[in-house]
Amino acid sequence: MIKMTRSRDNARHKLLLKRYEQGIARFTELLQIGVERGEFSPMMDIEDISKLAASFQEGIMTHSISVGLEKPNTKMPFQALIEYLKSLLQPVLVKKAVPEEELQ
């Protein structure tokens, strides 16, 4: 870890760390709701999945800011992220309940 010496850098680091931790916690909570509802059968710890998704997204955003939207073809890496998340979360097909009177 890089040691920041100036108080301004330290304050910024704390703010960024807090935002990161809050984002991971929120996404983990959302995934946990899906697990509890039987929508996902994750292949690994959902907090780790959240951290992987955040890292992947941060990389896409950094490239976009650095070289623009055209060069990194942002649509492709986001689609790859979605497919990766599907493989880790193992979504379960949830069928919509059909009212009994429609079954007869």
C-alpha positions, 0 to 999 in steps of 0.5 A: 500500500502506498503511504500518503503523507499529506493530509489532503491525500490521506483524506481523499484516500479515506473517502475513496476507500469508504465509497469502495466499501459502501459500493461492495456492501450494497452490491453484496447485499443485492446479490444476497437477496437474489441468493435468498430468493433462489435466483442465484446459486453462486460458485463462490463467495458473493462478496468476492464476486462483488469485488471482482465486478467492481475491479472489472468495472473500474478497469473499463471506466479507467480505459474509457476516461484515458482513451475515450469510449471508441478505443476500448469498445466499452460495450464489449467488456461490459457484455463480457462482465455480464457473462462472467457474472452469470457464470459466477452467480449461476442464475436459476430460471425462475418461472412466473407463477400462473394463477390456478384458474388459468391452469384448468 
